[in-house]
Amino acid sequence: MAGYRFKCKDIGMKCDFEVRHASSKDELMQIAATHAKMAHNMQTIPQDVAAKVDSAIRQD
């Protein structure tokens, strides 16, 4: 299944979290935001981090 993917490691985090096969960038960002809140104690994603995530998203 084609889709969007992202790894925390791709933005320099020491974390094995990976999103595979998200159907859209919006879906991926929602999944990543939930992960960031739960695993990294980020209540909101700072603009610079969001930009790094966006630039690290890959499409299959």
N, C-alpha and C positions, 0 to 999 in steps of 0.2 A: 504494500500500500504506500503510495507516494504521500508526501506531506512535508511539514516543517520540523526541524530538529534543532536542539540546543544542548550544550553541556556546560555546567558551571566551570569546569576546568578551562574552557575556551576563553573565559574572561579572568583567569588567574586565581580562581577560588580553589582551595584544597578540599574539594567535594566531588563525590562520584555521581551526583545527580545528573540525569539526562532525560530530556523529553524527546520522544521519537513519534513520528507520524501525527503531529498536531495538524488539524485540517486547515488552520489559518494562523497568521501571525498573532491575531488577537487571542485566539484560543491558547496558543503557546505562551503568550505574555501573562494570561490569567493563571495558567498552571505554574509558571515560573514565579509569579507574585505570591501564590499560596505557598510554594516551596520556600521562598525567601523569608516569609513570615514565620513559618514553622521551624525551619532548620537554621536560619541565620539571624533570627530575631529582628528582622527588618519590617517594621509596621507599614512603612511605605518604601517604595523603591526610589532612591534619589535619581534625579535626572541623568547624572553622569553614568550611573550603573545601568539605567534603562537604555541609554544610548549604546553602551558596551554590549548589552544583551542583544539589542536590535542588530548591531553589526556582526554578531557571532551567529545569528540564526542562519541555518542552511536549509536549502530546499532540495528534496529528493527528486 
